[in-house]
Amino acid sequence: MTARRGAGFTLLEVLVALAVVALGLAAGLRAADALTDNARRLEDVVAAQWCADNQLTELRLRRAFPGVGDSDFACEQLGRSFRGTLRTRPTPNPGFRRVDAEVADEQGRPLVTLSTVLPRP
């Protein structure tokens, strides 16, 4: 009579299967974390763009010719605070000024820069 081997898995096979599943779950968690970080970054960039656009629109609505130089501003969007700088520079045509609105997060990391050219009224 021959000895019949059991029809189940060996301990080694089970451990290998668990290791493969653990690696797959770890990779999935890393991917989900990266997606969450990207979504948060996109939300910050969109809110910062709103801040910059609001500052440039305010300059256009004033219809005043801005002086050359830098000025700081603060903005709150979506419950977050942003810091920004308006940089006004001359252009080759003296009837225009270039204005860059640079917005950073609370830690000072740059998020967005929007530019426009304003004419002399």
Contacts in CASP RR format, 6 or more apart in sequence:
PFRMAT RR
TARGET T0000
AUTHOR 0000-0000-0000
METHOD contacts of the structure
MODEL  1
MTARRGAGFTLLEVLVALAVVALGLAAGLRAADALTDNARRLEDVVAAQW
CADNQLTELRLRRAFPGVGDSDFACEQLGRSFRGTLRTRPTPNPGFRRVD
AEVADEQGRPLVTLSTVLPRP
9 17 0 8 1.000
43 78 0 8 1.000
44 80 0 8 1.000
44 105 0 8 1.000
44 111 0 8 1.000
45 111 0 8 1.000
45 112 0 8 1.000
47 77 0 8 1.000
47 78 0 8 1.000
47 80 0 8 1.000
47 82 0 8 1.000
48 77 0 8 1.000
48 82 0 8 1.000
48 103 0 8 1.000
48 104 0 8 1.000
48 105 0 8 1.000
48 111 0 8 1.000
48 112 0 8 1.000
49 103 0 8 1.000
49 111 0 8 1.000
49 112 0 8 1.000
49 114 0 8 1.000
50 75 0 8 1.000
50 77 0 8 1.000
51 73 0 8 1.000
51 75 0 8 1.000
51 77 0 8 1.000
51 82 0 8 1.000
51 84 0 8 1.000
51 101 0 8 1.000
51 103 0 8 1.000
52 84 0 8 1.000
52 101 0 8 1.000
52 102 0 8 1.000
52 103 0 8 1.000
52 112 0 8 1.000
52 113 0 8 1.000
52 114 0 8 1.000
53 101 0 8 1.000
53 114 0 8 1.000
54 75 0 8 1.000
55 73 0 8 1.000
55 75 0 8 1.000
55 84 0 8 1.000
55 86 0 8 1.000
55 101 0 8 1.000
56 99 0 8 1.000
56 101 0 8 1.000
56 114 0 8 1.000
56 116 0 8 1.000
59 66 0 8 1.000
59 86 0 8 1.000
59 99 0 8 1.000
59 116 0 8 1.000
59 118 0 8 1.000
60 116 0 8 1.000
60 118 0 8 1.000
63 121 0 8 1.000
64 121 0 8 1.000
65 95 0 8 1.000
65 97 0 8 1.000
65 118 0 8 1.000
65 120 0 8 1.000
65 121 0 8 1.000
66 86 0 8 1.000
66 88 0 8 1.000
66 97 0 8 1.000
66 99 0 8 1.000
66 118 0 8 1.000
67 88 0 8 1.000
67 97 0 8 1.000
68 88 0 8 1.000
68 89 0 8 1.000
68 90 0 8 1.000
68 97 0 8 1.000
69 87 0 8 1.000
69 88 0 8 1.000
69 89 0 8 1.000
70 85 0 8 1.000
70 86 0 8 1.000
70 87 0 8 1.000
70 88 0 8 1.000
71 85 0 8 1.000
71 86 0 8 1.000
71 88 0 8 1.000
72 83 0 8 1.000
72 84 0 8 1.000
72 85 0 8 1.000
72 86 0 8 1.000
73 83 0 8 1.000
73 84 0 8 1.000
73 85 0 8 1.000
73 86 0 8 1.000
74 81 0 8 1.000
74 82 0 8 1.000
74 83 0 8 1.000
74 84 0 8 1.000
75 81 0 8 1.000
75 82 0 8 1.000
75 83 0 8 1.000
75 84 0 8 1.000
75 103 0 8 1.000
76 82 0 8 1.000
80 105 0 8 1.000
80 106 0 8 1.000
81 106 0 8 1.000
82 103 0 8 1.000
82 104 0 8 1.000
82 105 0 8 1.000
82 106 0 8 1.000
82 111 0 8 1.000
83 103 0 8 1.000
83 104 0 8 1.000
83 105 0 8 1.000
83 106 0 8 1.000
83 108 0 8 1.000
84 101 0 8 1.000
84 102 0 8 1.000
84 103 0 8 1.000
84 104 0 8 1.000
85 101 0 8 1.000
85 102 0 8 1.000
86 99 0 8 1.000
86 100 0 8 1.000
86 101 0 8 1.000
87 99 0 8 1.000
87 100 0 8 1.000
87 102 0 8 1.000
88 97 0 8 1.000
88 98 0 8 1.000
88 99 0 8 1.000
89 97 0 8 1.000
89 98 0 8 1.000
89 99 0 8 1.000
89 100 0 8 1.000
90 97 0 8 1.000
90 98 0 8 1.000
91 97 0 8 1.000
91 98 0 8 1.000
91 117 0 8 1.000
94 120 0 8 1.000
95 119 0 8 1.000
95 120 0 8 1.000
96 117 0 8 1.000
96 118 0 8 1.000
96 119 0 8 1.000
96 120 0 8 1.000
97 117 0 8 1.000
97 118 0 8 1.000
98 115 0 8 1.000
98 116 0 8 1.000
98 117 0 8 1.000
99 115 0 8 1.000
99 116 0 8 1.000
99 117 0 8 1.000
99 118 0 8 1.000
100 113 0 8 1.000
100 114 0 8 1.000
100 115 0 8 1.000
101 113 0 8 1.000
101 114 0 8 1.000
101 115 0 8 1.000
102 110 0 8 1.000
102 112 0 8 1.000
102 113 0 8 1.000
103 110 0 8 1.000
103 111 0 8 1.000
103 112 0 8 1.000
103 113 0 8 1.000
104 110 0 8 1.000
104 111 0 8 1.000
105 111 0 8 1.000
END
